[in-house]
């Protein structure tokens, strides 16, 4: 693990070289984008990062701005700035010479899709895992984060967790408090917009969308599949929004199969 300077920001990164009998390690990198606030790169450790690396895919994980061990500036939590952070990171690591495969979970999926729309030169393909796409999700997320911010503001929850010896939970809670109450994250998300059918129609990168059959976000994924030129929708049974955690095996198999097809197409 390392702190890597990407523009004016230091981002916590981890690089896993491709191993095994799969694609060569000099093939397109896979970049993993985690979700918001309580999430960080560690959510991919035992779920996707290891299996992808063992299958021969070089993998980049990083804590996004303000998350995990990355620096937490007071501003810059909109999607355009997130894309700029990613572009700067790829450049400084020498990974900007060819497009990368982006895999995003939850809000990380929304960032992956936005990247493909505004910087398609960076993107070889997309895997969207339970990404928020359409409907009132921005308003709903803003409301949820605002309520969470109020609950964290006085610090009592963090103190209670620390007193109970739950140091990891206390640390995550402290990070969430810092993000929600001491940065513009909530305001920046509220100023964004949901994706539209027009966005999906102009998407020119292949997409695998993986959702749980009980997910409230599934209608947006179906609209994406209907409008995008190359989108495969994979619906995993008996799970909702927690696909990454609770349907890891099915997700892993779908992602590896998709990447094998894409690498084969590039090689051919």
N, C-alpha and C positions, 0 to 999 in steps of 0.2 A: 504494500500500500504506500501511497505517496501523496503529497500535496503538490499539485501541478498548477503553475500559473497560466491561466487562460485569459488573456487580456489583462484587465486590472484586478482579476479575481483569482484566488487560489482555491482549486477544487480538489477534493479528496477522490483519488482515482485508484483503481486496481485493474491490472492487465493480466489476462490469462492467455497464454499462447495456445494455438491449436495443437492438439496431441492426437495420437492414435492413427488409424488408417483412413480417416476421412479426408476432406479437402486439405490442400496444402496450407501451411500456416501463413503463407504470403497471399492467401485469398482475401476476399472482402471481409472486413471486421464486422462483428456483431456488436452493436451498442445497446445497452440495456438502460431504459429510462423508468425510474420508480415513480410512485405516486406521491401525494401531498402530505406534508406536516409530520405525521408520525412515521412516515416511511423513509427508507434510505436504501443504499445499494445492498445492504445485507439481506433484504428480502429475496434477492436473486441467488444467494450463495448455494443453497441446497436444492433449489427448484430448477433453475435453467442454466446458470453460469457453468457449473461443473459438467453437466451432460453435454452442453454445447462445445466446451473445450475438449472434452474427451472424444467427441465426434469429429474433431479436427478443425473446428471453427475458432479463430482468434476472437477473444471476447474483451470488450472494454466495459467496466462498470464505473460509475461515478456518482457521488452525492451531488445533487443539484444545488444550485444557489440557496444558501440558507439552511440546508438540510444536512444531517449527519455531521461529518467533520469538516465540511466545506465552510468557507467564510460566509458570514451572514450580514451583508450590507443592508442598510435600512430600506432601500428601494430596488426596483428592477425585477419584479415577480410576474410580469406580463409574458405572454407567449413569445412575442418577438424578441425580447431580451433573452429568454431561454434558448431560442434558436441561435442567437448571437453567441451565447456562452458555449453551446455545443460546437458551433463552427470554429470558434477560437481554440477550443480544446482539441478538436481533430487536427487543426493546423499545427499546433505546438507539438503534438505527438507524431506528426508526420503521417497522419491517416487521411489527409484531404486529397491524396493523389487519385483516389478512386472512391466511388460511392460505397456507403456502408449499409448493412441491414439494420434497421431500427426496430427494436422490440420495446413496446411501452405498456406498462400496467396501469390501469385506472387513469388518473390524470396524466401520467406519463404517455399513455396512448394518444391522448388529445394533443400533447406536445409533438409526438412522432408524426401524427397526421398533419399538424400545422407546418412542421418542418418540410414535409414532402410537398406542401402547397407553395411555400414561399422560397424554399431552397431545394428544388428537386435535384440539383446537381450533386447534393450531398447524399442522396438516398438511392439505394439499389432496390430495396423492398421494405415493406412494413409488416409487422405483426402487432395487431392491436388487441390487447387483453382487457376486456371489460372497460373499454374507453368510453368516456362521456362524449356524446356526439351531437344529439339533437334535443329538442324540447326545452324545458325550463331548468336544465341542470345547472346553469350558471347561477341563477337566482337561488335555487335550492342549496347549492354548495355554499354560496355566500351566507345564506341564513344559518346553515349548520356551523360554518366556521365562526360566525359572529357569536353564536350561543356558546361554542366551545371557548372562545376567547374570554367571554365574561366569567365562565366557570374557572378559568385558570388564573385570572387576574390577581387574586389576593394571595396566591401561593400556598394555600392551605393543603390542597391535594398533594402537591409535591412534598411538603413537610410530612404529611401522613405516610406517604409511600416510603420516604427515607426512614421514618421512625420504625416502620415495619420491616426494614432491611431490604426493601425492593429497590435496590440502587439503579438497576437498568431502567425500570419503569419511571423512577424519579428523574433520571437523566433525560429520558424521552419526553416526559412531561415538561421539564424545564426548557427543552428545545422547542416544543410546541408553543409554550407561553411566549418565548422570545420571538418566534415567527409571527404568531397571531396578534400579539399586543405591542410589538416594537418594530414592525416593518410594515410596508405597504401591501403585503401579500393579499389581504382580503380586498382592499380597494382595487388592486391590479386585476384580480380575477373578476370582480364585479364589473369592471370596465370592458371585459371581453365580450364575445358573442358566440352563440352556438354555431355549429357548422350547418350549411344548407345543402340542398340537393344540387345546387349549382357548383358548390365546392367539390362534392363527390364526383360530379360529372367531369370536372377538369383534372381530376387526379389521374396522373399518367404513370404511376408506379404500382406494381403488383402488391396486393394486400391480402393478408390472412387475418380475419377477425374471429377471435375466440371468445365466446360468451357462455355463461351458464343458462340452462333452460329456464331457471326461475329468476333471471336477472330483470330488473326494471329497465335496464338499458338496452334490452334486446330489440325493441322497435327501431331505435336509431341504427343499430347494426344491420337490420334488414333493409332499411332505406339505403344505407351505404352500399350493400351488396347489389341492390337493384339499380343504382345509379352509376357506380364506378365501373370502369372498363374491364378491370381485372381484379375482382374481389371474391375470395372464397370465404364463406361463413361456416364456421365450425361451432356447433352448439353442443356443449357437454352436459350430460344428464345429471340430475339430482344435485345441482349446485346453483348458487346465485352469484353474487358479485365476487365471492372469494375464490375464484377459479385458480389463481396462482397458488394459494395455500391448500385448498381442499380438493382440487382436481389436477394435481401436479403431473401425474403420470399421463393422463389424456392430453394435457396441454403440451407436455414435453414431446410426446409422439407426434402431435400435429405440427409443432414447430420444426422438429428435425426432418420430418417428411417434406415439408414445404421448402426448407433450406436446401435439402438434397436436390430437389427439382430445380431450384433457382441456380445453384452452383453448376449443376449439369448443363443447364441451358447456357450459362455464361461460358463454360468450358467448351461447349460444342460450337 
